[in-house]
């Protein structure tokens, strides 16, 4: 996947300025950079939610984004949050998506009855259930412990859909297939992409 010459900003301030990046079209790629460097802006531009200019954009069709905010509906149960994004014929899969993020047995509970980490995992389950050609996950594991993060990422990997995620948890650097260091704003690569498995 590839971006060339992407520019975007707010109120006259450039967050992305002639930004270019390429990353593998398989596996889990983590963007690693300080808070506020522009990763969220990048993900939202890739999802088509923010206006930007770009010379080249090569992405799979139908990218799906998980926002930093959980954006859960207080009047919908955990199971209903998943069925809301599935065709009726696939409502029976809701339990599988909840199990993927380790929310078995929580389907009848409302967001107010879940902890912060559980709400985050519910938002992730809903995003994953949407399907699509690319998952754009903005800080998907806030409030989730490292061991659980590792188990969930392993399950996400088996879905076969490429993932581009941002996060500040140190665990993500070792769990991702590829790590891209970034700095900014404006957002820019801070070093070459690396495969955590190849570190010495």
N, C-alpha and C positions, 0 to 999 in steps of 0.2 A: 504494500500500500504506500501511497506517496502523496505528499503535499508540496507544491512549489509556489512560492510567492504569495502567501496568504497574509492579508492585512486586515485588522479589525481593531476597534477601540471604543471608548466611551467618552463623551464630552470633550472631544478633541485630544484625548490622551491615547496614544498607541499602545495596545496590549500585545498585538501581533503586528510585526512590521516586516514585510517581505520574508515571512517565515517559511522555511522549507524543512521537510522531514520525511524519512522513509522508514518503514518497519516491516517485519515479517507478516505475511498474510495467514499465518497459522499460530497457534499457541497463545500465551498470555504475555503481553508487553506492558511493562509498568513505566509510567512517566515519573521520574523522581526529581523533585525540586522543592525549593522553599515555598511556604504558603504565600499566596499573592503574586507568584511569578507569571501566571497566565494560563495555567493548565485547564482551569474550568472554562475559560473563554475559548480555548482551543477545542475542547470536547463539545461545547455548545455550537460552535461554528461547524464542526464535522457533522453534528446532528441536524444542521439546517435551521437552528433556532435563533442564531444571531446573524445579522448581515455582515458580510465580509466580501472582499475581493480576492480572487485567487487565479493564478495562471493555469495550474494543473492540479486536479484533484482526482485521485484514483482510489476509490473505496468500493466495497461490496454494496449491493442494493440494500435498502431498508436498515440502516443502522438504528440501534435502540439505545437510548441513554438512561442511565440511572443518575438522578440529580444528587447533589450534596444533601439536600433536604429530603426527608423521608416522603413528604407529600402524601401521607395516608389519610383516608377518610374516616373520621371518628365514628360514623354511623354504619360502617361496613366491617364485618368480621375478617379475620385473617384469611379464611378460605374464600370469602367473597372478593377480597382484593385480587386474588389470583383468577377466579372465574370471570371477573370483570374484563380481563384482557384475553380470554380464551373463547373460541367459538363454542356454542352450546354443546355441540357433539363431543367436545373435549373437556367438559367440566369435571369429568371423573379423574382427570390428571392433576387436579389441584393438590391433592395430598402428596403426590410425587414431588411437586415443586417445593412444597413446604418441607418435605423430608430432605431435599437437597441442601437446604439451608439450616437443617436441624431444628425445625419447628414442628416436629411430629406432635400430635395431640393438642396443638394450639389453634386449630382451625376455627373453633367456635368463639375465640376470644377477640375482643375489640382492642384497638391500639392502646387505649388507656389502661388496659390490663396487662400490657407487655412492658418489659424493661426497655431502656434505650437501645441496647444491643439487639434485642429481639425485634424491635421496630425496624432497625436498620436491615436486619436479615429478611424481614417481610417485604420491605421495599425492593430488596435485591431479588427475592423470589418472583415478585410481580414483573420486574424488568426482564428477567430471564425467560419467563413464560411467554413474553411477547414474541420471542423468536427474532428472526431477522438475520442479516448477513454479517453483522458486526455488533458486539456489545461495547458501548462506551460507558465505563463505570467510574463515576466521580466519587472518590473516597468511599468505596463500598463497605469497608470494614471498620468504620468508626465505632468504637465501643465494643468490638468483637475481639475476644482473646486470641492469642497467636495460634494455639493448637487448633481451635475451631476454624480460624481463617485458613490454615493449611488444609484441613479436611474439605472445606467448602471449595477452595480453589482447585483441589484435585478432582472434585466432581464436575466443576465447571469445565475443566479441561476435557473431560470425556464427552462433552456435548459436541465438540468438533467445530464450534464457532469461534473465530478469532476474537480476542479481547484486548482492548486498549483501556488501561485504567490508570487513575492517579491516586495517590495516597501518601501519607507521611509515616506510616508504620514501617519500622525497620524490617519486619518480617517479609514485607512484600518484595523487598530487594532480593532476598534469597529464594523466594517462592516463585517468582516470575521466570518465564523462559528467556525474556530479553528485558533489559533495563536501559532506559534512555535518560541520562542526566540532563536536567534543564536548569536555566537560570532566567532572570528577568525581573520586572518587565523592562523593555519589551521581551517577550519570550524568545529564548534562543538555546540551541544545544550547548551544554556545558562540557561535553566530552563525548567520546565515541560510545555507541551502544555496546552493551556487553551482555554476555551470557553468564548468569550467576553460577551455573554449573561448571564453568571453565575457570573460575578463580583459583588462585594458588594462595 
